[in-house]
Amino acid sequence: MTVKSEPKEAFLYQPPDDVTRERYKNIFSITEPLPPRPLKVIFDKFFAILVLTLASPVIFGLYLANLIEGFLIPENKGPFIFYYYAVSGGKLFKKYKIRLIKTKYIDQEAAKRGEWHAFLAEWTKDSRTHVGRFVKKFYLDELPQFYCVLKGDMSIVGPRPLAAHHYERDLQQGNITRKLLKGGIVGAGHVLKGKPEMGNAAVEYDYIEQYLGLSQFGLLFLDIKILWKAVFVLLEGKGL
């Protein structure tokens, strides 16, 4: 397919500079995905079940709103959830999201192949459904990814998983964080959204260093701290 131009906001990840390479040279020498930390895995499953349970009325409400909007505005009708292929811990998986845009803006052939570019219009606000505008504002489109955590494809905290072509671009510029560690619903870099530090490679390497060095409970406390910061990002309601 012909790849359309992407907005710069779609890929904010910077290459590691020489200072980062020197500071985390032990991480750059690792070639295989890191082994799971048992307590982190247990926390991931528990937290994913908790969120999906508590959020089930919200998800069901959004599903009904999607059906009603499609009935009242036929051009806004379409599937509630979609996926595209992303990479987590160096492995390809289906990353699920709530649909934000009208189906006429979706490249159907690319969508069948699970390509991120099929949903590129998501970055154009005028392409969104009424439900999609609300969902995006509070990052609710990410809720289905807690199912990905249950499946073991993702973690609660980790570097955000990138679409397959963005992952390859990130590798080419020298970053290996998403090759080494499972992608997260939130990440140490992700909670800096809207700040100048967003996209700074050193932030994710620092998280991996702590992943390797902290005790099981120390890592759990770090993840909870990052989650707490994510709550405030969510409450700001500044999803693009």
JORAWO-V810408 format. One record per residue. N is the residue number from 1. RES is the residue in three letters. SS is DSSP state (H for helix, E for strand, L for the rest). PHI is phi in radians with two decimals (none if undefined). OMEGA is omega as a letter, one per 20 degrees, with the letter a starting at -180 (NA if undefined). Layout:
N|RES|SS|PHI|OMEGA  N|RES|SS|PHI|OMEGA
This chain:
1|MET|L|none|r  2|THR|L|-1.43|a  3|VAL|L|-1.40|r  4|LYS|L|-1.34|r  5|SER|L|-1.15|a  6|GLU|L|-1.83|r  7|PRO|L|-1.20|a  8|LYS|H|-1.07|a  9|GLU|H|-1.16|a  10|ALA|H|-1.30|a  11|PHE|L|-2.53|a  12|LEU|L|-1.79|a  13|TYR|L|-1.40|a  14|GLN|L|-1.64|r  15|PRO|L|-1.25|r  16|PRO|L|-1.22|r  17|ASP|L|-1.48|a  18|ASP|H|-1.09|r  19|VAL|H|-1.13|r  20|THR|H|-1.13|r  21|ARG|H|-1.08|r  22|GLU|H|-1.29|a  23|ARG|H|-1.10|a  24|TYR|L|-2.05|a  25|LYS|H|-1.09|r  26|ASN|H|-1.14|r  27|ILE|H|-1.30|a  28|PHE|H|-1.16|r  29|SER|L|-1.50|a  30|ILE|L|-1.41|a  31|THR|L|-1.98|a  32|GLU|L|-2.01|r  33|PRO|L|-0.96|a  34|LEU|L|-1.27|r  35|PRO|L|-1.17|a  36|PRO|L|-1.20|r  37|ARG|L|-1.68|a  38|PRO|H|-0.91|a  39|LEU|H|-1.15|r  40|LYS|H|-1.11|r  41|VAL|H|-1.09|r  42|ILE|H|-1.09|r  43|PHE|H|-1.08|r  44|ASP|H|-0.98|a  45|LYS|H|-1.13|a  46|PHE|H|-1.07|a  47|PHE|H|-1.18|r  48|ALA|H|-1.10|r  49|ILE|H|-1.10|a  50|LEU|H|-1.06|a  51|VAL|H|-1.12|a  52|LEU|H|-1.10|r  53|THR|H|-1.21|a  54|LEU|H|-1.20|a  55|ALA|H|-1.54|a  56|SER|H|-1.01|r  57|PRO|H|-1.13|r  58|VAL|H|-1.15|a  59|ILE|H|-1.07|r  60|PHE|H|-1.14|r  61|GLY|H|-1.09|r  62|LEU|H|-1.18|r  63|TYR|H|-1.07|r  64|LEU|H|-1.12|r  65|ALA|H|-1.08|r  66|ASN|H|-1.12|r  67|LEU|H|-1.12|a  68|ILE|H|-1.13|r  69|GLU|H|-1.11|r  70|GLY|H|-1.13|r  71|PHE|H|-1.24|a  72|LEU|H|-1.36|a  73|ILE|L|-2.22|a  74|PRO|H|-0.90|a  75|GLU|H|-1.21|r  76|ASN|H|-1.64|a  77|LYS|L|-1.21|r  78|GLY|L|2.89|a  79|PRO|L|-1.09|a  80|PHE|L|-1.35|a  81|ILE|E|-2.14|r  82|PHE|E|-2.35|r  83|TYR|E|-2.53|r  84|TYR|E|-2.45|a  85|TYR|E|-1.39|r  86|ALA|E|-2.26|a  87|VAL|E|-2.17|r  88|SER|E|-2.42|a  89|GLY|L|1.05|r  90|GLY|L|1.39|a  91|LYS|E|-1.99|r  92|LEU|E|-1.34|r  93|PHE|E|-2.64|r  94|LYS|E|-1.52|r  95|LYS|E|-1.69|a  96|TYR|E|-1.61|r  97|LYS|E|-2.55|r  98|ILE|E|-1.41|a  99|ARG|L|-1.12|a  100|LEU|L|-1.87|a  101|ILE|E|-1.96|r  102|LYS|L|-1.17|a  103|THR|H|-1.09|a  104|LYS|H|-1.16|r  105|TYR|H|-1.62|a  106|ILE|L|-1.62|r  107|ASP|L|-1.34|a  108|GLN|H|-1.12|a  109|GLU|H|-1.17|r  110|ALA|H|-1.17|r  111|ALA|H|-1.11|r  112|LYS|H|-1.09|r  113|ARG|L|-1.54|r  114|GLY|L|1.26|a  115|GLU|L|-1.58|r  116|TRP|H|-1.01|a  117|HIS|H|-1.12|r  118|ALA|H|-1.09|a  119|PHE|H|-2.01|a  120|LEU|H|-1.02|a  121|ALA|H|-1.11|r  122|GLU|H|-0.95|a  123|TRP|H|-1.41|r  124|THR|L|-1.80|a  125|LYS|H|-1.06|a  126|ASP|H|-1.18|a  127|SER|H|-1.46|a  128|ARG|E|-1.45|r  129|THR|L|-1.32|r  130|HIS|H|-1.13|r  131|VAL|H|-1.11|a  132|GLY|H|-1.05|r  133|ARG|H|-1.11|r  134|PHE|H|-1.17|a  135|VAL|H|-1.03|a  136|LYS|H|-1.17|a  137|LYS|H|-0.98|a  138|PHE|L|-1.92|r  139|TYR|L|1.04|a  140|LEU|H|-1.25|r  141|ASP|H|-1.13|a  142|GLU|H|-1.48|a  143|LEU|L|-0.93|a  144|PRO|L|-1.07|a  145|GLN|H|-1.27|r  146|PHE|H|-1.16|r  147|TYR|H|-1.17|r  148|CYS|H|-1.09|r  149|VAL|H|-1.15|r  150|LEU|H|-1.06|r  151|LYS|H|-1.25|a  152|GLY|L|1.62|r  153|ASP|L|-1.40|a  154|MET|L|-2.36|r  155|SER|E|-2.09|r  156|ILE|E|-1.25|r  157|VAL|E|-2.12|r  158|GLY|L|2.95|r  159|PRO|L|-1.05|a  160|ARG|L|-1.00|r  161|PRO|L|-1.18|a  162|LEU|E|-1.82|r  163|ALA|E|-0.94|a  164|ALA|H|-0.89|a  165|HIS|H|-1.26|r  166|HIS|H|-1.23|r  167|TYR|H|-1.08|r  168|GLU|H|-1.11|r  169|ARG|H|-1.11|a  170|ASP|H|-1.17|r  171|LEU|H|-1.10|a  172|GLN|H|-1.10|r  173|GLN|L|-1.54|r  174|GLY|L|1.82|r  175|ASN|L|-1.56|a  176|ILE|L|-2.18|a  177|THR|H|-1.04|a  178|ARG|H|-1.40|r  179|LYS|H|-1.46|a  180|LEU|H|-1.54|a  181|LEU|L|-2.29|r  182|LYS|L|-1.06|r  183|GLY|L|-1.20|a  184|GLY|E|-2.01|r  185|ILE|E|-1.04|r  186|VAL|E|-2.27|r  187|GLY|L|-2.49|r  188|ALA|L|-1.02|r  189|GLY|L|-1.43|a  190|HIS|H|-1.12|a  191|VAL|H|-1.29|r  192|LEU|H|-1.67|a  193|LYS|L|-0.95|a  194|GLY|L|1.59|a  195|LYS|L|-1.88|a  196|PRO|L|-1.03|a  197|GLU|L|-1.30|a  198|MET|L|-1.02|r  199|GLY|L|1.64|r  200|ASN|L|-1.20|a  201|ALA|H|-1.05|a  202|ALA|H|-1.05|a  203|VAL|H|-1.07|a  204|GLU|H|-1.25|r  205|TYR|H|-1.19|r  206|ASP|H|-1.11|r  207|TYR|H|-1.12|a  208|ILE|H|-1.14|r  209|GLU|H|-1.06|r  210|GLN|H|-1.25|r  211|TYR|H|-1.01|a  212|LEU|H|-1.36|a  213|GLY|H|-1.73|a  214|LEU|L|-1.35|r  215|SER|L|-1.22|r  216|GLN|H|-0.97|a  217|PHE|H|-1.32|r  218|GLY|H|-1.11|r  219|LEU|H|-1.19|r  220|LEU|H|-1.07|r  221|PHE|H|-1.11|r  222|LEU|H|-1.09|r  223|ASP|H|-1.07|r  224|ILE|H|-1.13|r  225|LYS|H|-1.09|r  226|ILE|H|-1.15|r  227|LEU|H|-1.07|r  228|TRP|H|-1.08|r  229|LYS|H|-1.11|a  230|ALA|H|-1.12|r  231|VAL|H|-1.03|a  232|PHE|H|-1.21|r  233|VAL|H|-1.10|r  234|LEU|H|-1.11|a  235|LEU|H|-1.19|r  236|GLU|L|-1.18|r  237|GLY|L|1.04|a  238|LYS|L|-1.96|r  239|GLY|L|-1.04|a  240|LEU|L|-1.29|NA
